[in-house]
Amino acid sequence: MSPTASLLAQRSSRMTASEIRELLKLLDRPGLISFAGGIPNPALFDMEAFQQAYARALGQAKGGRSSLQYSTSEGYLPLRQWIAEHMATKGVRCEPDNILITCGSQQGLDFVGKLLLDPGDTVVTAAPTYLGALQAFNAYEPRYDTLSGNGTANLLRTSAEVHGSRVKLIYLVPDFANPSGATLDLASRERALDIAGELGCLIVEDAAYTALRYDGEDLPPIAALDQKRRGSIEKSLTLYCGTFSKTLSPGLRVGWVCGPKPLLYRLTLAKQAADLHSSTINQVAMHEVALARFDDQVAAARTCYRERRDVMLASLERHAPDGMVWTRPEGGLFVWVTLPEGIDGRRLLERAVDEQNVAFVPGQAFFPDRSGANTLRLSFSLPDPQTIEEGIARLCTVIRSSLPTRR
Ligand SMILES: Cc1ncc(COP(=O)(O)O)c(C=O)c1O
């Protein structure tokens, strides 16, 4: 044991390395086809727009200096204005003061956990759910319940009470979720609001992939439905976490939380304590690129990812053995696979990398209760269409050869 181990706070035992990040370190083998990453395709980054934006931010006599200076914890006002207008197009009417800029939406999730969760409080999530949210919340030592198809407020309340706990928040990724690719239909969004209302808890709506829709109609965010019910964002029980990571660039680390002002004020205090404010120049540059390029960039991303999703789904149709099922996402970056009975995702990964030089993320890490051993997540964001076809064929070869032999 390390000599400092006894100094660590108890909660640090729940801060474990993201299995995905650990896994990514192993994936630099030559010729490896990886469906593991789930990061945006860098070919989509608008290098020229960002170069110009940074040059302009640094070049102006007065503006240049302020973009290298400390700035406010709430975030760069023109960017918050842009986001408030963007939120209005989705039916969430709000002011810049309803927006806090965070260092990616990941930081928003951490602050929400910090603000709401005492040890033992209950967080309700989907299962599977975004691993990064579990990691962010885990530091605040909650317990988890899952919002299954027939979950009711009563069941959730009772389950929490049995553990001497109270439900504080429901965490949902309503559009093209990571990892499942699933989208909540309108009735499920309304039902989540009913349940939150009955429990008196918040909904944390993680909208990381909302812009990346390839078919079908946009659905209103839960935040918009909530506002419609209650008449104003100030009465809303929803905190909406948005990000530029999947549309313009993840590297600048610019996300936001949108919600009622009293909660936003508290979150701003958490921001102040954590890092004072997000990078000034990155916010200035993001604002300029969003203003000039957001719609075009989203359109380009949709075209690129739609083609890759279609190729992945068609390849699965062609190569998958009986007993393997997968989701058909309307957007986002992920297809979620349930393997034929008896195949373990982790063991399959070892064989897939060794025998066929193809990788994915085993699904278990995405379940708060560590179930889901026979699941895996495939991302179609990085490989080109031909490589996707080849990779799925290789993966299905390993799955086929892993099928338990029937006697
Ligand atoms: C569902 C979901 N939420 C939030 C994030 C965090 O994104 P960022 O912090 O880059 O905004 C991710 C990143 O992959 C994600 O998949």
The ligand as an SDF file (V2000), in Angstrom:
LIG
                    3D

 16 16  0  0  0  0  0  0  0  0999 V2000
  -23.5660   11.6120  -22.5560 C   0  0  0  0  0  0  0  0  0  0  0  0
  -22.3690   12.4910  -22.4000 C   0  0  0  0  0  0  0  0  0  0  0  0
  -22.4610   13.5370  -21.5860 N   0  0  0  0  0  0  0  0  0  0  0  0
  -21.4280   14.3650  -21.3830 C   0  0  0  0  0  0  0  0  0  0  0  0
  -20.2210   14.1440  -22.0180 C   0  0  0  0  0  0  0  0  0  0  0  0
  -19.0880   15.0660  -21.7210 C   0  0  0  0  0  0  0  0  0  0  0  0
  -18.8140   15.8900  -22.7700 O   0  0  0  0  0  0  0  0  0  0  0  0
  -18.0300   17.2510  -22.6370 P   0  0  0  0  0  0  0  0  0  0  0  0
  -17.5190   17.3670  -21.2280 O   0  0  0  0  0  0  0  0  0  0  0  0
  -16.9440   17.1810  -23.6270 O   0  0  0  0  0  0  0  0  0  0  0  0
  -19.0380   18.3140  -22.9130 O   0  0  0  0  0  0  0  0  0  0  0  0
  -20.0740   13.0590  -22.8820 C   0  0  0  0  0  0  0  0  0  0  0  0
  -18.7810   12.8070  -23.5480 C   0  0  0  0  0  0  0  0  0  0  0  0
  -18.5580   11.8550  -24.2250 O   0  0  0  0  0  0  0  0  0  0  0  0
  -21.1840   12.2000  -23.0700 C   0  0  0  0  0  0  0  0  0  0  0  0
  -21.1070   11.1270  -23.8730 O   0  0  0  0  0  0  0  0  0  0  0  0
  1  2  1  0
  2  3  1  0
  2 15  2  0
  3  4  2  0
  4  5  1  0
  5  6  1  0
  5 12  2  0
  6  7  1  0
  7  8  1  0
  8  9  2  0
  8 10  1  0
  8 11  1  0
 12 13  1  0
 12 15  1  0
 13 14  2  0
 15 16  1  0
M  END
$$$$
